[in-house]
Amino acid sequence: MLDDKKSIRELFSLEWRTGFAGKDRIDAPPGLHEDSANVIAGLTSIVREGLGGGFNMEIWLRAHDDTLPSLAEEKLMTQEQRDHVRKRIAAMVKGN
């Protein structure tokens, strides 16, 4: 997959930018796709986890879901709000 021209083009077109909620995100420019790049990143994370690294689904979800607060934003919340966010993340990880 890494020698596929489409995948290489997608990887090199990715941009780091700040989303609407102030969270950093890595996305394709408007009108372009990053499907192959996402697959490569996901597989890289899985392989890295198998080698003793670690894939943190919570961090991935926070980076890809603008409705979730960043960790810095969460620190400013009440305990009740933080509990609600944690329950949402747990449900997302379980696939509910």
ZANU-977223 format. One line per field, with one value per residue: residue number from 1; residue in one letter; z, y, x of N, C-alpha, C in turn. Coordinates in nm, 3 decimals. Each point is the difference from the previous one (the first is absolute). Last residue first. Example, Ala and Ser with C-alpha at 12.3 -4.5 7.8 and 13.67 -1.06 7.14 Angstrom:
i = c(2_1)
aa = c(S_A)
n_zz = c(0.708_-0.007)
n_yy = c(-0.225_-0.572)
n_xx = c(1.285_0.029)
ca_zz = c(0.006_0.000)
ca_yy = c(0.119_0.119)
ca_xx = c(0.082_-0.089)
c_zz = c(0.073_0.000)
c_yy = c(0.109_0.120)
c_xx = c(-0.077_0.090)
// end
This chain:
i = c(96_95_94_93_92_91_90_89_88_87_86_85_84_83_82_81_80_79_78_77_76_75_74_73_72_71_70_69_68_67_66_65_64_63_62_61_60_59_58_57_56_55_54_53_52_51_50_49_48_47_46_45_44_43_42_41_40_39_38_37_36_35_34_33_32_31_30_29_28_27_26_25_24_23_22_21_20_19_18_17_16_15_14_13_12_11_10_9_8_7_6_5_4_3_2_1)
aa = c(N_G_K_V_M_A_A_I_R_K_R_V_H_D_R_Q_E_Q_T_M_L_K_E_E_A_L_S_P_L_T_D_D_H_A_R_L_W_I_E_M_N_F_G_G_G_L_G_E_R_V_I_S_T_L_G_A_I_V_N_A_S_D_E_H_L_G_P_P_A_D_I_R_D_K_G_A_F_G_T_R_W_E_L_S_F_L_E_R_I_S_K_K_D_D_L_M)
n_zz = c(2.087_0.026_0.313_0.083_0.078_0.432_0.323_-0.009_0.209_0.465_0.170_0.015_0.366_0.405_0.052_0.143_0.461_0.269_-0.185_-0.333_-0.223_-0.176_-0.444_-0.381_-0.134_-0.247_-0.411_-0.187_-0.331_-0.404_-0.437_-0.176_-0.116_0.339_0.403_-0.020_0.051_0.432_0.241_-0.088_-0.011_-0.074_0.025_0.021_-0.100_-0.384_-0.179_-0.084_-0.408_-0.379_-0.069_-0.175_-0.461_-0.269_-0.057_-0.311_-0.455_-0.157_-0.098_-0.415_-0.371_-0.059_-0.099_-0.404_-0.235_-0.016_0.371_0.274_0.351_0.503_0.570_0.475_0.524_0.299_0.109_-0.169_-0.473_-0.221_-0.182_-0.277_-0.371_-0.448_-0.469_-0.419_-0.080_0.038_-0.369_-0.381_0.011_-0.093_-0.452_-0.251_0.187_0.277_0.455_0.070)
n_yy = c(0.177_-0.234_0.014_0.402_0.372_0.063_0.203_0.467_0.249_0.049_0.331_0.445_0.125_0.105_0.434_0.338_0.034_0.218_0.478_0.286_0.118_-0.323_-0.161_0.199_-0.153_-0.399_0.024_-0.071_-0.156_0.011_-0.043_-0.430_-0.227_0.007_-0.230_-0.472_-0.224_-0.062_-0.361_-0.438_-0.176_-0.339_-0.156_-0.305_-0.418_-0.298_-0.045_0.412_0.208_-0.130_0.199_0.438_0.056_-0.057_0.370_0.333_-0.086_0.069_0.439_0.182_-0.093_0.276_0.497_0.416_0.499_0.434_0.341_-0.157_-0.356_-0.112_0.004_0.319_0.275_0.331_0.340_0.013_-0.041_-0.191_0.001_-0.234_-0.267_-0.340_-0.352_-0.223_-0.374_-0.441_-0.150_-0.161_-0.439_-0.344_-0.093_-0.255_-0.458_-0.273_-0.138_-0.393)
n_xx = c(-2.106_0.449_0.394_0.226_-0.276_-0.181_0.273_0.030_-0.337_0.023_0.287_-0.160_-0.264_0.215_0.171_-0.294_-0.080_0.322_0.121_0.312_0.425_0.311_-0.072_0.202_0.420_0.021_-0.327_-0.499_-0.414_-0.253_0.219_0.292_0.415_0.358_-0.117_0.004_0.412_0.164_-0.173_0.158_0.510_0.448_0.544_0.488_0.222_-0.057_-0.439_-0.209_0.097_-0.239_-0.415_-0.006_0.052_-0.377_-0.284_0.130_-0.079_-0.434_-0.130_0.122_-0.271_-0.380_-0.079_-0.151_-0.190_-0.211_0.168_0.420_0.165_0.150_0.098_-0.024_-0.078_-0.312_-0.339_-0.462_-0.074_0.446_0.528_0.424_0.361_0.009_0.100_0.139_0.301_-0.184_-0.258_0.220_0.160_-0.302_-0.097_0.312_0.222_0.297_-0.084_-0.271)
ca_zz = c(0.026_-0.125_-0.006_-0.010_-0.135_-0.091_0.026_-0.061_-0.146_-0.036_0.015_-0.114_-0.120_0.006_-0.034_-0.144_-0.066_0.008_0.132_0.022_0.043_0.131_0.101_0.022_0.066_0.140_0.015_0.041_0.125_0.111_0.049_0.029_-0.118_-0.117_0.026_-0.006_-0.140_-0.065_0.052_-0.070_0.098_-0.070_0.056_0.004_0.134_0.029_0.010_0.125_0.109_0.000_0.044_0.144_0.067_0.001_0.089_0.138_0.029_0.013_0.129_0.104_0.002_0.039_0.077_0.091_-0.018_-0.131_-0.049_-0.039_-0.139_-0.100_-0.124_-0.078_-0.119_0.007_0.043_0.147_0.050_-0.029_0.121_0.023_0.143_0.061_0.132_-0.007_-0.017_0.116_0.114_-0.027_0.019_0.144_0.063_-0.028_-0.080_-0.131_0.006_0.000)
ca_yy = c(0.026_-0.004_-0.127_-0.104_0.004_-0.055_-0.145_-0.061_0.006_-0.099_-0.133_-0.018_-0.016_-0.134_-0.094_0.009_-0.058_-0.146_-0.051_-0.041_0.117_0.040_-0.083_0.052_0.130_-0.026_-0.040_0.102_-0.036_0.017_0.138_0.033_-0.015_0.067_0.145_0.053_-0.001_0.111_0.126_0.030_0.048_0.077_0.005_0.141_0.057_0.009_-0.137_-0.056_0.063_-0.062_-0.139_-0.001_0.035_-0.121_-0.098_0.045_-0.014_-0.143_-0.044_0.050_-0.088_-0.136_-0.056_-0.110_-0.118_-0.060_-0.008_0.131_0.031_-0.031_-0.024_-0.116_-0.027_-0.120_0.033_0.003_0.100_-0.018_0.007_0.127_0.014_0.130_0.027_0.113_0.126_0.026_0.037_0.134_0.094_0.007_0.069_0.144_0.037_0.037_0.119_0.119)
ca_xx = c(-0.143_-0.076_-0.073_0.102_0.054_-0.102_-0.007_0.118_-0.015_-0.101_0.062_0.091_-0.084_-0.058_0.107_0.023_-0.117_0.014_-0.038_-0.138_-0.075_0.049_-0.065_-0.135_0.014_0.034_0.140_0.096_0.069_-0.094_-0.004_-0.140_-0.085_0.059_0.004_-0.137_-0.043_0.071_-0.055_-0.123_-0.095_-0.102_-0.134_-0.038_0.019_0.143_0.054_-0.052_0.075_0.132_-0.018_-0.029_0.125_0.083_-0.060_0.022_0.143_0.027_-0.055_0.090_0.118_-0.038_0.112_-0.031_0.085_-0.019_-0.138_-0.054_0.027_-0.103_0.072_-0.041_0.080_0.083_0.135_0.003_-0.094_-0.142_-0.081_-0.070_-0.023_0.032_-0.059_-0.093_0.072_0.085_-0.083_-0.054_0.111_0.027_-0.113_0.009_-0.115_0.053_0.085_-0.081)
c_zz = c(-0.057_0.018_-0.129_-0.012_-0.021_-0.144_-0.094_0.019_-0.069_-0.150_-0.037_0.005_-0.124_-0.124_0.001_-0.045_-0.153_-0.071_-0.001_0.145_0.034_0.057_0.141_0.112_0.029_0.078_0.148_0.000_0.037_0.134_0.115_0.062_0.022_-0.120_-0.120_0.021_-0.014_-0.147_-0.069_0.047_-0.072_0.103_-0.084_0.066_0.007_0.135_0.034_0.022_0.135_0.116_0.009_0.054_0.151_0.070_0.011_0.100_0.145_0.038_0.023_0.138_0.110_0.010_0.046_0.075_0.105_-0.028_-0.142_-0.050_-0.028_-0.139_-0.099_-0.123_-0.070_-0.131_0.013_0.054_0.152_0.064_-0.039_0.127_0.018_0.149_0.057_0.136_-0.009_-0.011_0.122_0.119_-0.020_0.030_0.149_0.066_-0.020_-0.097_-0.134_0.000)
c_yy = c(0.134_0.020_-0.014_-0.138_-0.111_-0.003_-0.065_-0.151_-0.069_-0.004_-0.111_-0.140_-0.026_-0.029_-0.143_-0.098_0.002_-0.069_-0.152_-0.039_-0.032_0.119_0.040_-0.078_0.061_0.131_-0.027_-0.054_0.110_-0.037_0.022_0.139_0.036_-0.001_0.077_0.151_0.060_0.008_0.119_0.132_0.047_0.039_0.086_0.010_0.148_0.066_-0.002_-0.140_-0.056_0.054_-0.071_-0.141_-0.001_0.025_-0.126_-0.100_0.042_-0.023_-0.148_-0.042_0.043_-0.093_-0.141_-0.045_-0.105_-0.123_-0.056_-0.016_0.140_0.025_-0.050_-0.010_-0.124_-0.016_-0.119_0.032_0.014_0.108_-0.007_-0.008_0.135_-0.004_0.132_0.036_0.121_0.135_0.034_0.047_0.143_0.102_0.019_0.079_0.152_0.036_0.038_0.126)
c_xx = c(-0.042_-0.148_-0.080_-0.066_0.103_0.051_-0.101_-0.004_0.116_-0.022_-0.098_0.061_0.087_-0.084_-0.052_0.108_0.016_-0.116_0.017_-0.024_-0.146_-0.079_0.043_-0.069_-0.137_0.014_0.025_0.142_0.099_0.063_-0.097_-0.006_-0.146_-0.093_0.054_-0.001_-0.139_-0.040_0.067_-0.060_-0.125_-0.103_-0.090_-0.135_-0.026_0.026_0.147_0.055_-0.045_0.083_0.135_-0.014_-0.020_0.134_0.082_-0.056_0.029_0.145_0.025_-0.050_0.097_0.121_-0.030_0.124_-0.037_0.085_-0.006_-0.143_-0.053_0.053_-0.102_0.088_-0.053_0.077_0.092_0.139_0.005_-0.084_-0.147_-0.082_-0.068_-0.032_0.050_-0.059_-0.092_0.070_0.085_-0.086_-0.049_0.110_0.025_-0.112_0.000_-0.114_0.061_0.086)
// end
